[in-house]
Amino acid sequence: MLPAWTLGLCIPPLYKWLLIHTHTHTHTHTHIFCSRYGNIYSIRIGQRIVVLNGLQLVKEALVEHGENFAVRPTVPLSEDIMLNKGLFGSNGYQWKQQRRFALSTLRNFGLGKRSLESQIQVECRFLNDVIDKSQGQPFEPISVVNNAVANIISCLVFGDRFDYSDSYFQTLLKLINELLYLEGGIWAQLYNMFPWLMRRVPGPHKKIFSHLGILTDFVKLKIKEHKEDWDASTPRDYIDSFLSEMEKWKDDAEAGFNEDNLCFCTLDLFTAGTETTSTTLNWALLYMIKYPEIQEKVQAEIDQVLGSSRLATMADRANMPYTDAVIHEIQRMGNIVPLNLVRLTTKDTTLRGYTIPKTFHFFQGTMVMATLHSVLFDETEWETPFTFNPGHFLDAEGKSIVLKCHVVFVSSGKRVCLGEQLARMELFLFFTSLLQRFTFSPPPGVEPTLESKVGVTHSPKPYKLCAVPR
């Protein structure tokens, strides 16, 4: 049986690889390599990485062999900035305990319940009121949408929301956006290939550390404020609950219930709970101004089911198949995390006749990249993979259908996104609220484009639109 690294891909020399990836998106190259070398191949970018493409192969790896790929690799950048702590960087026993605690705590504070749904509806009204102040004139929607989404996770982890006029909070959101862009860029990749050098030379990668320092200071301040009036009998949010848990686990240091890890876990929840959903909503508004005929059909369904004033609830979703299909297609075409987060093998695993080894040379574990881009644009699974087509999620009678190839959240299997339920609720409620209240269009004389930028996430470049009250 052939090992995975005997596959036929030969990566260009480093200088050529840097030239290519400085100007184009990495996930487009994985698609090109896939068409040339097949759905499974290996590349060397500092370390050997096995790349998996297509629904069936990704599902086989992350679901059927999920336990074998449940570990995050230790790379120099994440080790230096996050110390392999938090919810996303940790592994093994600590990760299991932290994930269990985060899920139960978020549920305690409304995840999947009507109370959180009502909270999102309140934020919908705040967002609509801010947009209404534009009076139909062109404005850039990204910052206000980011603020609205951030307020939901802020209530869960910090116990409070932030006003749209709060300049400090706006700065934090911009830092998160830039941080994720830098972490997915060429300078971060260079850092992981040559950490001994990059730790000593100046460059954009230094901003990763400075931005993270500011964000960490913000979280530490919130923890300090919580400790000053903390009452273990009445926890208000995730931070309060974690402080209580620290006492319970004080004799088990390996579980990670300490103040340093509280900071990293809180930052993980705040960042992940803001970025992916807000990016999807920003794609949503861009697609609506790009395809006004689709926007009209969504609004017609909203008018029929909700009328002009009643805000949607999650119970309405079943009666709004077209709106639901449009949201799913936005997620598919938005392609928020095209390369997925990299995994590491915990044991020798055979996929399609190739062995992906637990140990390769002196590396403990083979890095595996199961690309979501290849799933969302799989030509064997989608009728029109490169065209915005809500019909992908509707049957011949216009009713909703569930497609197994719609893998839009960051992961599957053991590392499935713990905020998936919250994100689905936010997307449906925010999207319907916005299109119920406004008709969106490009500024006069401007042809909307789908230009994007790619870091850790794939997001639209800043754009302007007009929001006319209906």
N, C-alpha and C positions, 0 to 999 in steps of 0.2 A: 504494500500500500504506500503510495507516494505521500511524503510530507507536504504540507501546504506551500512551503517556500520553493518547491521545485516547479511551481506554475510559471508560465512563460512570460512574465512581465519583467522587463528590464528598465528601471527608472533612469532618466537622463542624469548627467553629472549635476552636482549641487548648484553650480552657477546657473545652469539652464533651468533647473527646477524653480529657483528663486525668481528668475525672470518671468516665467510663466505665471506663478502664483501671486506675484506682486500686482499683476494687471487683470487677472480674471478670477472667477469664483472656483474654489477647489472642488465643489460638488459637481460642477460641469465636467471636470476632468475625470472624476470617478465614473461618470456616465460614459465618457469616451473610452476609457480603459475597459469598462464592462463590455461594450460592443466589440472590442478587439480581443479581449482575453477570457470572456465568460463571466459568470456571476460570482465566482470566487477566485481571488488572486491575492498575491501578497506584494507589498511595496516596502521600501526601506526609507524612512524619514527619520534618521537618527537611530531608530529602532525598528525592527521588523513589525509590520502591521498587516494583518489579514483582513481584507475588505470583502464584505458579504453584500450582495445585491439581489433585489427582487423579493416579492412577498413570500414565496414559498421557502426560500433559503433563510430569510430573516426570521420568519416564524419558527422554522425548524431549530434555529440556533437559540433564540431568546425565549421561546415558550417550551418546546419539547426538551431542550437541553438547558433550560433556564438556570438551573443550579450550577452548571459548569461555567456560566458567564455572568455571575452575579457580583463580581468584584471590579472595583474601579482601579485602574493602574496608578502607581505612584510615579508621577513625573516631576521633574525639578521645579517647575513653576508653581504647581499646586502645593508641593511640599514646602516651598519657601513662603508662600503667601497665606496658606490656610492650615499648614502643619498637618495635612491629611485628617482634619477634624470636620465637624459639621455633619449635615445630613447627606451631602453629595460626595464628599471626599473621603469619608470613613468607610471601613469595611468590617466584615466579620461580626463579632459579638457586639461591639460598640454600635455599629450601623444598625443591627437588628433592634437593639434596645432603643436607640434614638428614633428610628422610624416608627416603632410600635408606640412610643410615647407621643410623637408628633401627631400620628393619626388619631389616637384616642382623644388627645387634647383638642384638636381641631373639631372633632365631632362634638365634644362637650360644649364648644362655643358656637355651634350652629351648622357645621358642615353637613349638608344634606337635609337640613331642617327648614321649616317655614320661617323661623326667626332670622336666618341669614338671608333668605329670599327677600324679606321685608327690608332688611338693611341695604341690600343692593338696589331695591326700588327707590329708597330714599336718596341714594347716591345718583341714581338716574335723573332724579329731579334736579339735584344740584348741577349735574353736568349739562342738562338741557338749558337751565337758566343761564349758565356761563356762555354757552354757544349762542343763545338768543341775543346776548349783548353785542354780538358781531353785526346785528341788523342787516344781515344778508350780504355784507361786504366780505371780500376775500380774507381768510385768516388761515394760519397753520394749525391744524387740529392735534398734532402729535402730543404736545405738552399737556393739554387739558385732558385728553383721553388717558395718558399715562397717570395723571394725578387721580382721576376717578377710579381707575383699577387699583392703583396703589392704596387708596383709602380703604378698600375692602380688606386686603391682607393686613393693613396697618391696624385696623380695629381688632383683628384676631390676635396679632402678636404684641401690639403696643397698647391696645385698649382705647385707641382714639383715632380720629381722622384728621386730615390736614387741609386747611383752606386753600383754594386755588390761587389766592394772592400771597401765599406764604413763599417768599423768594428763597428762603433757606431750603425748604422741602423741594422746590423746583430744581435747585442746584443739585441736591442729592439724586434726584431722578435722572438728571443729565449725566451725572458721574456714573450711575449704574449703566446707562446706555453706552457711554464711551468705554467703560471698563469691559463690558461684554464684547464690544467691537475689538478692543485691543487684545483680549484673551484669545480671540479666534483668528487673529491676524498673523502675519509673517514674523513679526518681532517676537511674539510668544513662542512660535514654532522654533525660531532660532535659539531662544532661551533654553528650550527643552533639549535641543541638540548640542548646544555648547554652553552649559550653565556656568562652568568655571570662567569662561570669557565674558558672558553677558552680565554676570554679577558685577563686573568691574568697568564695563564701558557704558557711556551715556547713550540715550536713545529713547524712543517712544515707550519701550517696555518699562521704563522707570515710572511712567504715569500709572501703570497698573498698581504699583506699590503705594504711590501717593494717594490715588483715588480710594484704594481699599482702606488706607489709614483714616481718611476722613469719614468713610462710611462706618468703619469699626468704632470710631470715636462717638459717632451719633448713637449707635446701638449701646455702647457702654454707658452713655449718658442716660438713655432710657432705662437701662438696668439699674443704675444708681437711683433714679427717681422712683422706680418701683420698690426698691429695697427700703426707701425712707418711709413709705406708708403701706408696706406689704402686710396683708392679713392672711395667714395660711388657711383660715377657715372659709374665706370668700375670695377665691382667685378670680381675677378680672380678665385674664388673657393668658397667652402662651408663656410669657415671661414669669408671671406670678406662679403658674403651675409648675414651671421648671424649677423655680426657687424652692417650692415645696418638695419636689422630687429629689433635689440635692440632699436633703436631710435623710430621705429614705434610703438612698444609695451611697451614703458616705463611707460605708465599709467595702464598697465594690468600685474601685477606681477605674477598672477596665470598662465599665458601662458608660463612662463619659459624662456623668452628671456633675459638672463643675462649672464655675463661672466663665472660664475661657471658652469652653465648648458651648455654653449658653449663647455667648456672643456670636460664634460662628454659625450655630444652628438658626438663630434668629435672623442673621443676615442672609442665610440661604433661603429661608422661607420668604423673607421680604423681597429679595431679588427675584427669585423664581416666580413668586406669586404676583409680581408686577410685570415683568418683562414679556413673557410669552403671550399672555392674554392681551395686554395693551398693544403689542405688535400685531396680533391677529385682528384686533378692532381697527387699527390704523390701515391694515390691508383692506379690511371690509369697506371702509369709507372710500378708499381709493378705487376699489373695484366697482362701487356703486356709481361713482362719477364717470368711470370708464364705460360702464354698461348701463345707461339710464333706463333702458327697456326692462332690465331685470329688477332695478330699483322700483319701477312702477308696479311690477307684478307682486313684489313683496309688500308694497304699501296697500295694494288692493286686498291682499289676504289679511293684512293687519286691520284694515277698515272693516272687513267682513266679520272677523272674529272678535276684535277688541273694541272697535269703534274709535272715536277720536280722543278719548280721555282716559279710559281704564287702562292702567299699566298691565302688561302681561305677567302671568305667573307661569311657573314651570308646568302646571297642569294644562296650560294652553298649547304647549308645544305639540302635543299629539294631534291637535286640530289645525296645525299650521305647517303642513308637510313641505310646502314650497319654501317658506322662510327657513325651515330647518335644513332643507337641501342646499340652499344658498350658503348658509353658515358652514356646512360641511365642505362645500366646494371652495369657499374662501380659505378654510384651513388646509385643504389639499393644495391649492395653487399657491397659497402663501408660503408653504414649505418652510415653516418657522425654524426647525432644527434639522437641516438637510442631511448632515453627516451623523446625527445622533451623538450621544456621549459614548466615548470609547470604553470597552470592557476588557477584562483580563481573564484568561483561562485559569481554572482551578484544577483541571485534570485533562488528560489527553482526550480529545473529542474528535470523532469522525463525522465529517459532513461531505456528502456527495463523493465519497471515496477518497477524500483527502483527510489526513490527520493533522489537526491543529494541536500542537504539543503543549503540555503544561510548562515545560522548560525548554528554552531555546538558547543554546550556548550558555552564557553566564546570566541571562535574563530569567527571572523567575516568573513565568507566565508569558503567554503570547498575547499581544494587544490585538483586539478584534474590533473592527468598525462595521456595524450593521447599518447601512445607510438608509435613512427614511426617504431621501430623495428618490432612490431607485424604486421604492414601494409606491410612493404617491404618483409616479409617472411611469409605472410599469405598463408597457404597451400590450402585455398579454392579459392585463386585468381591467384596463379602462377603455371605454369606447373611443373617446377623444382625449387622450392623456395630456395634450399640450394646449387644450382649449378650455376656457372657462365655461363649464357646462353643468348647471345644477341638475340636469337630467340624469347624471351619474347616480344620483341618490333617490330617484323616483321611478316607480314602475309605470307601465303603460297607462294606468288609470290615474296617475298623479299622486299615488300614495308613497309614503316613505319606505325605503328598503335599507337594510343594514348590509354594508359591505365589509367583509373581513379585511380587505386591502386598505381600509381607511385607518391607517396607523399614524395619527397625527401628533400624539403626545410623545414626550421625550423618550419614552422607553416602553418596553413590554416585558412580560415575565416577572422575574423577581424584583427588578428595579422599576416597575411600572410607576408612572408619575403619581405621587401621593396627592397632588392638587387637581387631578383630572376632574373630579366631580364639581369642585368649586369653579374651575375654568369653564366647564360646559354651562353652568348656571349663569355665570357672568356674561358669557358671549351671547346667550339667547336673550337675557333681560336687557342688557345695554343696547344690543343691536336693534331689537324691536322698539325700544323706547326712542332711540334716535330717529328711526325712519317713520315712526308714528308722529313725531313732532315736527320733523324737517324734511324738505327735499334738498338733496345735496347735488351740487353741480360744480364743474370747473370754473375758475375765473373767466370772465369774458375774453375770448380770443386765445385761450390757452387750451391746447390739446393734452389731456392727461396721459402720462406715460407710467409704465410699471417698473421704472428704474429702482434698483435695490442696492443695498450694501450688505455684506456678509461678515459677521464676526462669529461669536458663538451662535447667534441667531441670524436669520435671514429677514431683513426688515426693509420697508420702503424708504427711499430717500425722502428728506423733507419736501412736502408739497403743500399747496394751498387749495382751498375749496370755498364755496359759498354755501351757506345754510339758510334757506328761505323757509320761514314758518309755514306750515300747511293750514 
